């Protein structure tokens, strides 16, 4: 089985987020920008699987393909998929292995609709495997550490924004807000402000849900953080 979504354009909502996150990548050192962007592309690719799949079994099959493809990056040439080729070219040379990224799949599997309520255990599993692994990997490229906590809070905030069940979304949002405040309380170095900027944008989404990705005030907030670290 191959993942045929490579040629499909991302949904409009993901495309808007991608454009906004590209602004955050600019605040990273030039040597790490390609890898930073490639890891975000991986996250968008996995998100698009859940957004475009109505049958949980099909979603599981596509996620399994990605899990295996990521692990194979450590021992085989990347297949003809642009995301995987970018990871092989700009992320693996920075010391992040495909096996380090494969656990992200488990985070997305936690959201596959099996008819069960989205309880705190599943939310935590998603946030830790998706955001924790993603931010730790980007942080390694940037030369920093201890990014998992911010990544977990970021993933929770993003999940809250995309859940249709309002009480559940509010519950997750409250947890994410407190976690973001804690994770962003310490000032980060200039070279890592692109990554902490993603956390700032997530907090903006919770505080100002009417300001969608691409809103000029969000861009201004990111720019202020990039300049001052606050």
N, C-alpha and C positions, 0 to 999 in steps of 0.2 A: 504493500500500500504506500502511496505517496500523498503528501499533503498538497492538494491542487489549489490551495488558496494563495499560492505565491504570486500568481498573475492577476489576482483580483484586487481592485483598489480598496483601501480601507474604508469602513463606513464613515460618513461625514463627521460623526461625533469624535471618532478616534483621530481622524485627519486634523481636526481643530486642536486636539490635545497635542498631537505630534508637532504642529507648527509652534505652539506655545513652548513646548519642552525644548525645541531647537534653540530658543532664546537662552534657556538655562545652560545648554551645552556650551554656549559661547564663553561662559565664565570659567570653564575648565581650561587647564593648560593645553596649548595647541597639540602637544604630543598625545594627549589622552582623549581628544574630542571624538575621533573616529570610533574608538572603543566605547566611549560613553554613549554615543548615538546608536551604535550597533546593539548594545544591551537594551536600550529603550525600544528599539525596533523589535527585539525578541519579545519584550513584554507586550507590545501592541499586537504582534502576530498571535500570541497565545490568547489575548483578550478577544481578538476577532473570531477565534474559534468558538468561544462561548456565545458571542453575539450573533453568529451566523448559523448556529446549529440548533435545531429544534428537537432532535432525537438524542437523548443522553448517550445511547450506545454508539452513535456515530461520533459524537463529541469525544467519547472515551477512546475510540480507535484513533482519532486524529491526534489527541494528546499523547497517546502511547507512541505514535510515530515520532513525535517530537522528542519524547524522552529518549528513545533509542538513537535518534539522529544526533542529539547533543552528546550522548556518551561516546558515539563513534568518532566525534571530532578529535578525540585524544589519540586515535590510532589509525584513522583513515582520512583520505582527502575529503574535503567538504563536497557534498553533492551540489548539483546545479540549482541551488535555492539561494537567492540573494542574501537573505538574513543569515543563513549558515555560512556563506562565503565571507560575509563581513565579520562574523564572529571569529572565523578561522584566521582572517587576515589582520584583525586589529585588537582582538580581545585575548586570544590564547597567547600571543607573544608577550602580553602584559602579566602573565602568570596566573590567569584565570582559566581553569580547565573546563572542558565540556561537562565533565562529571560534577563540577562545582555548580553548574547551572541547571543540571537535570532536575534537582529537587523543586525548581519552580513549577514543574508540571504538577506536582502533588498539590500545590496551592490552588491551581485552577481546577483540578479534579474535585477538590472539596466543594466547589460551587455547582457541580453538575446536578441538575434537578432530579432527585430521586423520590420526591414527594414528602421528604422529611423537612421539618422546620430548620431554618438556618440559626442554629443555637450558637452559644459563645464558643464552644469547642471547635466547631467548623470554621467560624470566623477567625479564630486564633490560628488554626491550621493554615487557612488561606493566607493570612497576613504574614505569618512567619516564613512560609515557604516561598511566597511571591515577593513581598516587599523586603523581608529580611535578607534573602539571598540576593536579590537584585541590587540593593544598596550596598551590601558587603562587597559585591563583585565590582561595582563602579568605584567604590571607595578604594579598593585595591589598586585599580588603575590610576587613581588620583594620588596614591601614596598615603592614604589615611586609614584609620581603623575605627572600630566602634560605631559603625553606621547601621547596624541591624535594628536598633531600637527606633531610629527615625524611619527606617524603611517599613517596619511593622505598622507604625502609626500612619504613615503615608498610604499604605495599602488599605488600612481600615477606613480612612477618610474617603478614598476613592470608591471603595465598596459601598459606603453609606450613600454616596451620590448616585449610585446606579441601581439601588434596590427599590422596587415598586411598592413594597410593603412599608407604609409610612412609619408605624410604630417600631418595626425592626430597624429601619434606616435611622430613626432618631436615636435609638439605643446605641447603635454602633457609632453614630456621629458623636455622641457625648463621650464615649470611651476614647475615640480618636482625637477629639479636641484636647482632652487632658493629656494624652500621650504626646501629642504634637507640642503642646506648651512646654512640657518637660524636656523633650528632645531638642527643642530649639532654644532653650534657655541659655546654653553656652555658646559663645561666639566661635564660629569656625574660621579657619584660615582662608585667605583669599583664593587659593587654588582649589578649594573644595566648595566654594559658595554656589557653584552650579548645582551640586547635589543637594545641599541644604536648601537651595532655592526651590527645589521640587517640594520640599516639606512646607515652605512658606506658601507656595501656591495652593497646596492642599488645605492649609489652614484658612486661606482666603475663600476657598470653596465652601467651607463650613460656616464661616462668618458672613459671607455675602453670596448666598446660593443663586441670587439673580444675576451675578456677574459670571457669565460662562467663559470658558477658555477662549482667549482672544480679545477679551474686554481690555480696553486701554488702561484702566485702573489696575488690572492684574499685572500688565506689563510694567507699569510704573512701580508697583510694589516689588516686583522681581528685580528691577534695575536698582532700586534703593538698597535692597538686600545685597546685591552684587557689589555695590560700592562701599557699603558700611558694615556688612555682616549682621545687620539687625533687621 
